Amino acid sequence: MDAVLSGLPGGARLEPELLQRCLEHAQSTWSRDSLAAAIQIGRHVIDTLFRGDPALAELVGGRHPTLRALRRSRLLPFAAAYLWTCIRLVGQVAAFTEAGVGALPFSHHRVLLGVRDERVRVAMARAAHEQDWTRAHLVGAIAAAASGTQAEPRPGRLPRPVLAEVADGLEALHRTLGEARPRARPLTEDEAALQRRRIAAAMAGIAAVLAESEGEAWPLPEPPCASLSRALSSQLAEHAPD
């Protein structure tokens, strides 16, 4: 192993220039929960310190002095464990591509990194892609495979036409609220409270279905139905008694 290390850039001793180069690349490239950014960071470290060989990076690991210093640096914009994830992702994504496995979300890749058996890892990745598994389903399938039991079936993502129908329905309801006329009889406080609870329960149900369907990749910057919730609250306030 010493002979392997001595033949690698920064492998015999800490090389500050290489360390700085990797730090600057990580700082400029990092994007939270971005698979593309993680692979770029991992690829840069492998190219800089391991002559572009992902297998060699996994073999040598933390014994490389410059990589060890990089992982301990307080200037890294993320935890040291994440850097190792970036390095390992390069080889995993390449293996999946070679095996003909389609694209998977970053959250799925992180789960699959924990599967030691490469054949099982590829099989799970292929099933997750072909059957559109959520992250939760993938975790359950891996646990079931390890214990020799049958994975509990879970729903996959909602088909895109269904998502479009949900969006159309919510937008139509939003417009209807804006055009609504005051009721002939205003709601009592108890009646208004009951309707608020019904609305809150319905919105929570919609949000739960969307979260289960989309997993960690749900793209909205605020909770689902947040704008609808504000519109409904405003509408109810108009009809509530003084």
MARKE-710278 format. One line per field, with one value per residue (C-alpha): residue in one letter; residue number from 1; x, y, z. Coordinates in Angstrom, 2 decimals, decimal comma. Layout:
! residues N
code = (A;...)
pos = (NUM;...)
x = (X;...)
y = (Y;...)
z = (Z;...)
! end
This chain:
! residues 242
code = (M;D;A;V;L;S;G;L;P;G;G;A;R;L;E;P;E;L;L;Q;R;C;L;E;H;A;Q;S;T;W;S;R;D;S;L;A;A;A;I;Q;I;G;R;H;V;I;D;T;L;F;R;G;D;P;A;L;A;E;L;V;G;G;R;H;P;T;L;R;A;L;R;R;S;R;L;L;P;F;A;A;A;Y;L;W;T;C;I;R;L;V;G;Q;V;A;A;F;T;E;A;G;V;G;A;L;P;F;S;H;H;R;V;L;L;G;V;R;D;E;R;V;R;V;A;M;A;R;A;A;H;E;Q;D;W;T;R;A;H;L;V;G;A;I;A;A;A;A;S;G;T;Q;A;E;P;R;P;G;R;L;P;R;P;V;L;A;E;V;A;D;G;L;E;A;L;H;R;T;L;G;E;A;R;P;R;A;R;P;L;T;E;D;E;A;A;L;Q;R;R;R;I;A;A;A;M;A;G;I;A;A;V;L;A;E;S;E;G;E;A;W;P;L;P;E;P;P;C;A;S;L;S;R;A;L;S;S;Q;L;A;E;H;A;P;D)
pos = (1;2;3;4;5;6;7;8;9;10;11;12;13;14;15;16;17;18;19;20;21;22;23;24;25;26;27;28;29;30;31;32;33;34;35;36;37;38;39;40;41;42;43;44;45;46;47;48;49;50;51;52;53;54;55;56;57;58;59;60;61;62;63;64;65;66;67;68;69;70;71;72;73;74;75;76;77;78;79;80;81;82;83;84;85;86;87;88;89;90;91;92;93;94;95;96;97;98;99;100;101;102;103;104;105;106;107;108;109;110;111;112;113;114;115;116;117;118;119;120;121;122;123;124;125;126;127;128;129;130;131;132;133;134;135;136;137;138;139;140;141;142;143;144;145;146;147;148;149;150;151;152;153;154;155;156;157;158;159;160;161;162;163;164;165;166;167;168;169;170;171;172;173;174;175;176;177;178;179;180;181;182;183;184;185;186;187;188;189;190;191;192;193;194;195;196;197;198;199;200;201;202;203;204;205;206;207;208;209;210;211;212;213;214;215;216;217;218;219;220;221;222;223;224;225;226;227;228;229;230;231;232;233;234;235;236;237;238;239;240;241;242)
x = (0,00;2,90;4,17;0,72;0,44;3,91;2,95;-0,12;-0,20;-0,08;0,01;3,46;2,90;0,39;0,46;-1,02;-1,48;-3,53;-5,49;-6,29;-7,29;-9,77;-11,16;-11,76;-13,51;-15,75;-16,68;-17,59;-19,42;-21,34;-25,11;-27,24;-28,93;-27,60;-26,39;-24,62;-22,68;-21,74;-20,39;-18,40;-16,81;-16,02;-14,62;-12,37;-10,90;-10,37;-8,73;-6,53;-5,42;-6,02;-5,11;-8,76;-9,29;-12,43;-11,49;-8,10;-9,76;-11,95;-8,99;-6,68;-9,43;-8,49;-4,85;-4,11;-2,60;-3,86;-7,37;-7,28;-6,37;-9,10;-11,74;-10,62;-10,52;-12,91;-13,15;-15,16;-18,72;-20,12;-19,37;-16,43;-18,79;-20,42;-17,06;-16,59;-20,13;-19,16;-16,10;-18,02;-20,87;-18,55;-17,91;-21,50;-23,01;-20,48;-21,35;-25,08;-24,57;-22,49;-25,22;-27,88;-29,65;-31,54;-31,15;-32,04;-32,46;-29,63;-31,56;-31,76;-28,03;-27,18;-29,30;-27,72;-24,20;-24,97;-25,49;-22,24;-23,10;-22,63;-25,07;-27,79;-27,04;-27,42;-30,58;-32,17;-31,19;-32,72;-35,96;-36,16;-35,82;-38,13;-40,86;-40,48;-39,91;-39,89;-36,92;-39,00;-39,86;-36,21;-35,16;-37,83;-36,82;-33,15;-34,07;-36,33;-33,58;-31,13;-33,57;-34,92;-38,49;-40,91;-40,91;-44,20;-45,66;-45,75;-47,16;-44,76;-44,85;-48,12;-48,30;-47,63;-51,16;-52,50;-50,15;-51,42;-55,03;-54,22;-52,59;-55,51;-58,04;-56,26;-55,86;-59,55;-60,48;-58,18;-59,92;-63,35;-62,44;-61,45;-64,82;-66,93;-69,78;-70,60;-73,00;-76,54;-75,94;-72,46;-70,88;-70,93;-67,60;-68,21;-69,22;-66,16;-63,89;-65,39;-64,80;-61,24;-60,55;-62,04;-59,91;-56,76;-57,36;-57,92;-54,77;-52,74;-54,00;-53,04;-49,61;-49,05;-49,93;-47,65;-44,79;-45,11;-45,27;-42,40;-40,19;-37,36;-37,42;-40,67;-39,67;-41,85;-39,92;-42,79;-45,16;-47,68;-50,96;-49,47;-50,94;-54,27;-54,20;-53,74;-56,57;-58,93;-58,08;-58,70;-62,03;-63,20;-62,21;-64,45;-67,46;-66,81;-69,06;-67,60)
y = (0,00;2,41;1,88;2,65;5,81;7,05;6,87;9,08;12,90;14,03;10,43;10,39;13,58;16,38;18,61;22,06;23,06;19,96;20,42;24,03;23,05;20,47;22,87;25,61;23,21;21,86;25,36;26,52;23,37;22,21;22,32;20,70;17,44;17,73;14,49;16,32;18,52;15,55;13,64;16,68;17,05;13,34;13,23;16,23;14,64;11,31;13,01;15,21;12,67;9,20;9,57;9,31;5,80;5,46;1,89;3,10;5,88;3,33;1,00;3,64;5,63;7,64;6,51;9,16;12,07;14,87;13,39;12,98;16,66;17,63;15,73;17,40;20,91;23,39;25,14;22,33;23,57;20,23;17,35;15,02;12,07;13,85;14,15;10,40;9,99;12,15;10,00;6,72;8,03;8,34;4,61;3,68;5,85;4,49;0,90;1,56;3,16;0,21;-2,17;-0,25;1,14;4,39;7,62;7,67;10,53;11,50;10,16;6,71;6,69;7,49;4,56;2,21;3,12;1,15;-2,12;-4,11;-6,78;-5,21;-7,60;-6,80;-3,09;-3,15;-5,28;-2,89;0,11;-1,44;-2,31;1,17;2,78;0,44;0,37;4,02;3,23;5,95;6,16;4,53;1,59;1,16;1,12;-1,48;-3,65;-3,62;-4,56;-7,34;-8,69;-8,72;-10,61;-12,91;-11,65;-10,15;-6,36;-4,73;-3,21;0,58;2,97;4,46;8,04;9,40;9,29;12,71;13,05;12,58;15,25;17,57;16,85;17,64;20,93;21,84;21,06;23,14;26,07;25,91;25,89;28,85;30,81;29,84;31,22;34,51;34,78;33,59;35,78;36,19;33,58;34,60;33,45;33,96;30,98;30,83;30,49;26,77;26,20;28,09;26,08;22,84;23,87;24,92;21,48;19,80;21,94;21,34;17,57;17,56;19,60;17,38;14,33;15,86;16,81;13,29;11,64;14,00;13,51;9,71;9,91;12,32;11,38;13,79;15,21;17,21;20,47;23,13;25,66;25,77;23,07;21,80;23,75;26,64;29,28;27,46;27,38;31,15;31,71;29,44;31,06;34,49;33,40;31,90;35,05;37,10;34,92;34,51;36,53;39,61)
z = (0,00;0,74;-2,79;-4,19;-2,13;-3,05;-6,73;-6,31;-6,36;-2,73;-1,60;-0,03;1,98;2,31;-0,78;0,09;-3,56;-4,33;-1,12;-2,05;-5,57;-4,28;-1,67;-4,21;-6,59;-3,81;-2,66;-6,16;-7,22;-4,17;-4,36;-1,66;-2,75;-6,32;-7,88;-10,71;-8,27;-6,09;-9,07;-10,25;-6,82;-6,57;-10,09;-9,43;-6,29;-8,09;-11,07;-8,85;-6,25;-7,75;-11,42;-12,43;-11,01;-8,80;-7,76;-6,56;-4,57;-2,77;-2,18;-0,69;1,00;4,08;4,01;1,39;3,40;1,15;1,00;4,78;5,18;2,72;4,69;7,94;6,51;8,10;4,74;3,19;2,61;3,80;6,17;5,59;5,16;2,23;0,47;0,69;-0,68;-3,67;-4,35;-4,12;-6,29;-9,29;-9,40;-8,58;-11,32;-13,82;-12,83;-13,18;-16,58;-17,76;-16,54;-18,47;-15,39;-16,00;-14,06;-10,36;-7,87;-5,55;-2,53;-4,13;-4,91;-1,29;-0,10;-2,64;-1,50;1,65;-0,27;-0,18;-2,75;-6,18;-7,88;-5,35;-5,66;-9,44;-9,23;-6,72;-8,82;-11,93;-10,10;-8,57;-11,99;-13,91;-11,25;-10,24;-6,56;-3,93;-1,59;1,16;-1,09;-2,04;1,63;2,36;-0,61;0,45;4,03;2,75;0,48;3,38;5,62;2,90;3,26;0,77;0,47;1,36;-1,80;-1,75;-4,31;-6,82;-7,99;-9,24;-13,04;-14,52;-15,93;-12,38;-11,05;-13,79;-12,77;-9,13;-10,15;-12,45;-9,72;-7,10;-9,47;-10,37;-6,69;-6,11;-8,89;-7,55;-4,14;-5,68;-7,45;-4,51;-3,20;0,50;1,83;2,71;6,30;7,75;9,49;13,26;15,00;15,63;12,00;10,75;13,06;11,73;8,12;8,91;10,37;7,30;4,97;7,03;7,00;3,23;2,57;4,89;2,98;-0,37;0,95;2,34;-0,98;-2,90;-0,42;-0,64;-4,41;-4,96;-2,01;-1,19;-4,70;-4,16;-5,85;-4,21;-2,10;0,39;1,68;-0,90;-0,90;1,10;-1,24;-1,24;2,55;2,69;0,22;2,13;5,46;3,97;2,49;5,78;7,64;5,35;6,17;9,89;12,26;13,89)
! end
